[in-house]
């Protein structure tokens, strides 16, 4: 059995009121249902003790929702630190059946607090403008995911399938909805997904040009995809057009492995 996380040596110190011996509660998870954990404040960091458990949360936009999934395996644990410095710790167990896939965490479940250094933040009109723009992009992406899927351009390599499900022009941007399906028995650790516009000149075989389409916003970016599960995400890129000799190419790469998928249309 893999060792549980019993302490963090990241320069964090629990406050003196934390007890030496704490009876940890147990959370259950499986691969067919998502356990939703709602914390009192936004999540800053979440760590599981073994690879058969995956805890995901929005690292780009702070929120209090964390999602827990698992494949069958050894006992583990979960450590969560929220933005106000509160620390939570739970035992993790795999279970075929979940009585309740939602749990609202209360403050009195914490095991202590992290000492934080308070920093003064300067808020400008520009920061409000950026926040508002990101909010509009996020809402547009959420709306797109609710629409019928109009495309199904797909390819598969090493039991990893990459599909384009929607391609929408909206204002000055293009919304690309992708689906990544892990049909293997091994967890897929997301590294990057890059989008290019490729120009191949048929008259000159040596002529080749690729233009990266860097996203201005990524919605639902996955960090880990468990075996036999799917992840949907949306890339928002500046508006572009595709010429007669041009194609689109998307490259999906796993972190620290050779597993990669190229989608061309």
C-alpha positions in Angstrom: 0.0 0.0 0.0 1.3 3.4 -0.9 2.2 5.7 1.9 -0.3 8.4 2.9 0.7 12.1 3.0 1.3 12.7 6.7 2.9 16.1 6.5 3.8 18.9 4.2 7.3 20.3 4.2 6.5 23.3 2.1 7.2 25.9 4.7 3.7 25.7 6.1 3.0 25.6 9.8 -0.2 24.7 11.4 -1.4 27.0 14.1 -0.9 26.0 17.8 -4.6 25.2 18.3 -4.4 22.2 16.0 -4.6 19.0 18.0 -1.8 16.5 17.9 -4.2 13.6 17.3 -7.1 14.2 15.0 -9.7 11.7 13.9 -9.9 12.2 10.1 -13.2 11.7 8.3 -13.4 9.4 5.2 -14.4 10.4 1.7 -15.5 7.8 -0.9 -15.1 8.1 -4.6 -15.3 6.0 -7.8 -14.8 6.4 -11.6 -18.5 6.5 -12.6 -19.7 9.3 -10.3 -18.1 12.6 -9.4 -17.9 13.5 -5.7 -18.4 17.3 -5.5 -16.8 18.9 -2.4 -17.9 22.5 -1.5 -15.5 24.2 0.9 -16.3 27.3 3.0 -13.7 29.4 1.1 -11.9 29.1 -2.3 -9.4 26.3 -2.8 -5.7 27.3 -3.0 -4.1 23.8 -3.1 -5.3 20.2 -3.1 -3.1 17.1 -3.0 -3.9 13.4 -3.0 -1.6 10.7 -1.7 -1.8 8.2 -4.6 -2.5 8.2 -8.3 -5.7 6.2 -8.2 -7.5 9.3 -6.7 -7.8 12.6 -8.7 -8.8 15.9 -7.1 -9.5 18.7 -9.5 -10.3 22.4 -9.0 -10.0 25.6 -11.0 -6.4 26.7 -10.6 -6.9 29.8 -12.8 -10.1 31.1 -11.3 -10.4 30.6 -7.6 -13.5 28.8 -6.5 -14.7 26.7 -3.6 -15.7 23.6 -5.6 -13.4 20.6 -5.8 -14.2 17.4 -7.8 -13.0 13.9 -6.6 -12.9 10.8 -8.7 -11.1 7.4 -8.3 -10.2 4.1 -9.8 -10.1 1.0 -7.7 -6.9 0.9 -5.6 -5.3 1.4 -2.3 -6.4 3.6 0.6 -5.2 7.2 0.3 -5.7 10.7 1.7 -6.6 14.3 0.6 -5.0 17.5 1.9 -6.7 20.8 0.9 -5.6 24.4 1.8 -8.1 27.2 1.2 -7.2 30.8 0.4 -7.8 31.9 4.0 -5.1 29.5 5.2 -7.5 26.8 6.5 -6.3 23.2 6.2 -8.5 20.2 5.7 -7.5 16.5 5.6 -9.5 13.4 4.8 -9.0 9.6 4.3 -9.9 8.5 0.8 -11.4 5.1 0.0 -12.7 3.6 -3.3 -16.4 2.6 -3.2 -18.5 1.1 -6.0 -21.6 3.0 -4.6 -21.8 6.6 -3.4 -24.8 7.4 -1.1 -24.4 11.1 -1.7 -22.2 12.6 -4.5 -22.2 16.1 -2.9 -20.7 17.3 0.4 -20.6 20.7 1.9 -17.5 21.1 4.1 -17.8 23.2 7.2 -15.1 25.2 9.0 -15.1 23.0 12.1 -13.8 20.1 9.9 -10.4 21.8 9.5 -7.3 20.5 11.2 -5.7 23.9 11.6 -4.5 27.0 9.8 -1.5 28.0 7.7 0.3 31.2 8.8 0.0 33.6 6.0 1.8 36.8 5.1 -0.6 39.6 4.4 0.2 41.6 1.2 -1.4 44.8 0.1 -3.1 44.6 -3.2 -3.6 47.5 -5.5 -6.9 47.4 -7.4 -7.1 49.4 -10.6 -9.8 50.1 -13.2 -7.8 47.9 -15.6 -8.0 44.9 -13.2 -11.8 45.2 -13.1 -11.9 45.4 -16.9 -9.9 42.2 -17.3 -12.0 40.4 -14.7 -15.2 41.4 -16.5 -13.8 40.3 -19.9 -12.8 36.9 -18.5 -16.3 36.5 -16.9 -17.9 37.1 -20.4 -15.6 34.5 -22.0 -16.4 32.0 -19.2 -20.1 32.4 -19.6 -19.9 32.1 -23.4 -17.9 28.8 -23.0 -20.4 27.4 -20.6 -23.2 28.2 -23.0 -21.3 26.5 -25.9 -21.0 23.3 -23.9 -24.8 23.2 -23.5 -25.4 23.4 -27.3 -25.7 20.4 -29.6 -22.4 19.1 -31.0 -22.3 20.0 -34.7 -19.0 18.5 -35.6 -17.2 15.2 -34.8 -13.8 15.5 -36.4 -11.7 12.9 -34.5 -8.5 10.9 -34.4 -7.0 8.4 -32.0 -3.5 7.4 -30.9 -2.4 5.0 -28.1 -6.1 4.7 -26.9 -6.3 8.5 -26.5 -9.0 10.0 -28.7 -9.1 13.7 -29.6 -12.3 15.2 -31.1 -13.4 18.6 -32.3 -17.1 18.9 -31.3 -17.9 22.6 -32.1 -16.4 25.5 -34.0 -18.1 28.8 -33.5 -17.4 32.4 -34.5 -18.6 34.9 -31.8 -17.7 38.5 -31.9 -13.9 38.9 -32.4 -13.2 35.3 -31.3 -13.4 31.7 -32.4 -14.6 29.1 -29.9 -13.2 25.6 -30.4 -14.8 22.8 -28.3 -12.7 19.7 -27.9 -13.2 16.3 -26.2 -10.4 14.1 -24.9 -11.3 10.5 -24.2 -8.9 8.2 -22.3 -9.7 4.7 -23.5 -6.6 3.2 -22.0 -6.0 1.7 -18.6 -3.6 4.4 -17.5 -4.3 7.9 -16.3 -3.6 10.7 -18.8 -1.7 13.7 -17.4 -2.4 16.7 -19.6 0.6 18.7 -20.7 -0.6 21.0 -23.5 -3.0 21.3 -26.4 -1.7 23.6 -29.2 -3.7 24.9 -32.1 -2.1 25.9 -35.5 -3.2 27.1 -38.9 -1.1 25.3 -41.4 -0.4 26.4 -45.0 0.7 23.8 -47.5 1.4 25.1 -51.0 0.5 22.3 -53.4 2.6 23.9 -56.2 5.7 23.9 -54.0 6.2 20.8 -51.9 8.9 22.5 -49.9 6.6 25.3 -48.9 5.2 24.9 -45.4 4.1 27.4 -42.8 2.4 27.0 -39.5 0.9 29.9 -37.5 0.1 29.2 -33.8 -3.3 30.3 -32.6 -2.6 31.1 -29.0 -5.7 31.0 -26.8 -6.8 34.1 -25.0 -8.9 31.9 -22.6 -9.2 28.2 -21.9 -12.3 26.8 -20.2 -12.4 23.5 -18.3 -8.7 22.7 -18.9 -8.1 19.2 -17.5 -5.0 18.3 -15.6 -5.7 14.6 -15.3 -8.0 12.2 -17.2 -8.8 8.9 -15.5 -9.0 5.7 -17.5 -12.2 5.3 -19.5 -13.3 8.8 -18.9 -13.7 12.0 -21.0 -12.9 15.6 -20.6 -14.5 18.5 -22.5 -12.7 21.9 -22.9 -13.1 25.1 -24.9 -10.3 27.1 -26.5 -11.0 30.7 -27.3 -8.7 32.2 -29.9 -8.7 35.5 -31.9 -10.9 35.4 -35.0 -9.2 33.9 -38.1 -10.1 32.6 -41.5 -8.9 29.4 -43.3 -7.8 29.7 -46.9 -8.1 27.1 -49.7 -4.6 25.8 -49.1 -4.8 26.0 -45.4 -5.7 23.4 -42.8 -6.1 23.3 -39.0 -3.9 21.2 -36.8 -4.2 20.5 -33.1 -1.5 18.8 -31.1 -2.3 17.1 -27.8 0.7 16.0 -25.6 0.8 14.1 -22.3 3.2 15.3 -19.5 6.5 13.4 -19.3 5.5 10.7 -21.8 5.5 10.1 -25.6 1.7 9.8 -25.8 0.5 12.4 -28.2 -2.3 13.0 -30.7 -2.4 15.2 -33.8 -5.8 16.2 -35.2 -5.9 17.7 -38.7 -8.8 19.0 -40.7 
